[in-house]
Amino acid sequence: MKIVLMGTNDFVVPIFEAVRKAGHEIVAVFTRAPKPVGRKQVLTPSPVHLWANEHNITVHTSIKEYNYTPDMVVVVSYGVILRDNVLDSAPIINIHPSDLPRYRGPSPIKTAIFNGDKKSAVCLMQLVAEMDAGPIFMRIPFEIGENDTNEIVEKHVSEIGADMLVEYLSAPDKYKPVAQIGEPTFTRKFTSSDEIIDWSKSANEIHNQIRAIGAGRTKINGIDVKILETCIENGELKIITIQPAGKKPMDWKSFVNGLHGAEIKYGE
């Protein structure tokens, strides 16, 4: 089968690699343009771009360059609105990591963790003009552990998505699209302001925030810090890894030792 792949993020790469290993002809890959990264703002290609280069697959970083008529287009975490020239060129399928119609939009995994959800699903769906609104071919549920981070859940979703996609592409006529049922909910992009910890929130809410976003910013005893890893013990928040401003990450005990017995004051 001749396939065009569209995607950008790290967790997409194993999914696209599974398609390649299954023997399909990947005629082109579309991904986001290189972005400046790090203090020196070096233009860096996306993980999908690097993967395509590694396998000598034609890469495009602008959807305006689309001029293909493949058997199928596969879209996973691409982040670009598709126009009629793409939508009319071939059947288009999309892997979306939520239990649709719940959590349509750009951040379904982070939102599920942030909200403390204990389960979700991966949906393989038909892509339509309306965002994440297409009928669903396959739906596989999965559980989210109480300490699972965004990185952990993304890896799990990637494994599920790869298996789903390879199975579907082996016999697409076998799967009939089923319309989404229920009232949709929508996600938004998280920003740096979402990292700021509000200590009036519950221990679980702060824990969910940190494991969803990857860090929580606050002051402890007047020191600007990022809290990188937490857990819940006996209903209380326990800090595992912390990073004071300008220093490397350290364990909580080492940080407390540096306070020389001072009373710990959160958010001050």
C-alpha positions in Angstrom: 0.0 0.0 0.0 1.3 3.5 -0.9 1.1 5.7 2.2 1.8 9.3 3.1 2.6 9.8 6.8 2.0 13.1 8.7 3.3 13.6 12.2 5.8 15.5 14.3 6.4 14.3 17.9 8.6 11.7 19.5 5.9 9.3 20.3 4.9 9.2 16.6 8.2 7.7 15.5 7.6 4.1 16.7 4.2 4.2 15.0 5.6 5.2 11.7 8.5 2.7 12.1 5.9 -0.1 12.5 4.3 1.0 9.2 7.7 0.9 7.5 8.6 -2.5 8.9 5.2 -3.9 7.8 6.4 -3.4 4.2 4.2 -0.5 3.1 5.6 2.0 0.6 6.0 5.3 2.3 6.0 7.8 -0.5 6.4 10.9 1.6 6.4 12.3 5.1 5.0 15.6 6.2 6.1 17.1 9.5 6.5 20.5 11.2 9.3 22.8 10.1 12.5 22.8 12.2 12.3 24.9 15.4 14.9 26.8 17.4 16.0 24.7 20.4 18.2 25.5 23.4 19.9 28.6 24.6 21.6 29.0 21.2 18.3 28.6 19.4 19.7 26.1 16.9 17.1 25.1 14.3 16.3 21.5 15.0 14.3 19.1 12.8 11.4 17.2 14.4 11.9 13.6 15.6 9.7 12.5 12.6 11.9 14.5 10.2 15.1 12.9 11.6 13.5 9.4 11.3 12.5 10.0 7.7 16.0 11.2 6.8 17.4 8.1 8.4 15.4 5.9 6.1 15.8 8.1 3.0 12.1 9.0 2.8 11.1 12.3 1.1 10.2 14.9 3.7 8.1 18.0 3.4 7.8 20.7 6.1 4.9 22.6 4.5 1.5 21.2 3.7 1.4 23.5 0.7 3.8 21.1 -0.9 1.3 18.3 -0.9 0.7 16.9 -4.4 0.2 13.1 -3.9 -2.5 10.5 -4.6 -1.6 7.6 -2.2 -3.7 4.7 -1.2 -3.9 6.1 2.3 -2.8 9.1 4.4 -1.9 8.5 8.1 -1.9 11.4 10.5 -0.6 11.2 14.1 0.1 14.3 16.2 0.8 16.5 13.2 -0.7 19.8 14.4 -1.5 21.2 11.0 -5.0 21.8 9.6 -5.5 19.8 6.4 -7.2 21.4 3.4 -9.3 20.0 0.6 -6.3 19.1 -1.6 -5.3 16.6 1.1 -8.7 15.5 2.3 -9.8 14.7 -1.3 -6.6 12.9 -2.3 -7.1 9.6 -0.4 -8.7 8.0 2.6 -7.2 9.6 5.7 -6.9 8.0 9.1 -5.8 9.4 12.4 -4.6 8.0 15.7 -6.0 10.0 18.6 -5.0 9.2 22.2 -8.2 9.7 24.0 -11.6 8.0 24.5 -13.4 10.1 21.9 -15.5 12.2 21.9 -13.8 13.0 25.2 -10.6 15.2 24.9 -10.6 16.3 21.3 -7.8 18.7 20.5 -4.1 19.2 21.0 -3.3 17.7 24.4 -5.4 14.7 25.2 -2.8 12.7 27.2 -1.7 15.7 29.3 -5.3 16.6 30.0 -6.2 13.1 31.1 -3.3 13.0 33.6 -3.9 16.6 34.7 -7.5 15.7 35.5 -6.5 12.6 37.4 -8.2 10.2 35.0 -7.5 6.5 35.7 -8.3 5.2 32.2 -8.5 6.4 28.6 -8.3 4.9 25.1 -6.6 5.1 21.8 -8.9 5.6 18.8 -8.1 4.9 15.2 -10.5 7.1 13.3 -11.3 8.6 9.9 -10.1 12.1 9.6 -12.7 14.7 8.6 -12.6 18.5 8.3 -14.0 19.0 11.9 -11.3 18.5 14.5 -11.2 14.9 15.9 -14.8 14.4 14.9 -14.5 11.5 12.5 -16.0 8.1 12.8 -14.0 5.4 14.6 -12.6 2.2 13.2 -10.9 0.8 16.3 -10.9 1.7 20.0 -8.5 0.2 22.6 -8.8 1.2 26.2 -5.9 1.5 28.6 -5.3 2.3 32.3 -3.4 5.3 33.7 -1.4 4.5 36.8 -1.4 7.0 39.7 2.2 7.8 39.1 2.3 7.6 35.3 3.8 10.7 33.7 3.1 12.1 30.3 6.2 10.4 29.0 5.2 7.0 30.3 1.6 7.2 28.9 2.9 8.5 25.5 5.2 5.4 25.2 2.3 3.1 26.0 0.0 4.9 23.6 2.7 4.7 20.9 2.9 0.9 21.3 -0.9 0.5 21.2 -1.2 2.9 18.2 1.5 1.0 16.3 -0.2 -2.3 16.7 -3.6 -0.8 15.8 -2.4 0.8 12.7 -0.5 -2.2 11.3 -3.5 -4.4 11.9 -5.9 -1.9 10.2 -3.6 -1.4 7.2 -3.4 -5.1 6.6 -7.1 -5.3 5.9 -8.8 -1.9 6.0 -12.1 -3.2 4.4 -12.6 -5.4 7.5 -13.2 -2.3 9.7 -16.4 -0.3 9.5 -16.5 3.3 10.8 -18.7 4.0 13.8 -19.9 7.5 14.6 -18.8 9.1 17.9 -21.5 9.1 20.5 -21.9 11.6 23.3 -21.1 15.3 23.9 -17.5 16.2 23.0 -15.1 17.8 25.3 -12.0 19.7 24.2 -8.4 20.2 25.3 -6.1 23.2 25.0 -2.4 23.7 24.7 -0.6 23.9 28.0 1.7 26.8 28.6 4.5 27.7 31.1 1.9 29.3 33.4 0.4 25.8 33.9 3.6 24.9 35.7 3.0 27.3 38.6 1.9 25.4 41.7 -1.0 26.7 43.7 -0.4 25.3 47.2 -4.1 25.8 48.1 -4.9 22.8 45.8 -5.0 19.3 47.1 -2.0 16.9 47.1 -3.5 14.9 44.3 -4.2 17.9 42.1 -0.5 19.1 42.5 0.8 15.6 41.9 -1.4 15.3 38.7 -0.2 18.7 37.5 3.5 17.8 37.9 3.3 14.4 36.2 1.2 15.8 33.4 3.4 18.8 32.6 6.7 17.5 33.7 7.5 20.2 36.3 5.9 22.4 38.8 7.4 25.9 39.5 7.2 27.5 42.9 9.3 29.0 45.7 10.5 27.1 48.8 12.0 29.2 51.5 12.5 32.0 49.0 14.3 29.7 46.5 12.9 29.4 42.9 12.6 25.7 42.2 11.1 23.3 39.8 9.5 20.2 41.3 10.2 17.4 38.8 8.8 14.2 40.5 6.3 13.6 43.2 4.2 10.8 44.6 1.3 10.5 47.1 1.9 8.8 50.4 -0.8 8.4 53.0 -2.8 11.2 51.2 0.1 13.6 51.4 2.3 15.0 48.6 5.9 13.7 48.7 8.6 15.5 46.7 11.1 13.1 45.1 13.2 15.2 42.7 13.6 19.0 42.7 15.7 21.5 40.8 16.7 24.8 42.4 17.2 27.6 39.9 20.6 27.5 38.3 21.4 24.1 39.7 21.1 20.5 38.6 18.2 18.3 39.7 18.6 16.7 43.1 16.7 14.5 45.5 14.4 16.1 48.1 16.6 15.0 51.1 19.7 16.8 49.6 17.6 20.0 49.0 16.3 19.9 52.6 19.8 19.3 54.0 20.8 22.6 52.2 18.3 24.5 54.2 20.2 23.7 57.4 17.2 22.9 59.6 15.1 25.9 58.6 11.3 25.4 58.6 10.1 24.5 55.2 7.8 27.2 53.7 6.1 26.3 50.4 5.2 29.1 48.0 7.2 31.7 49.9 
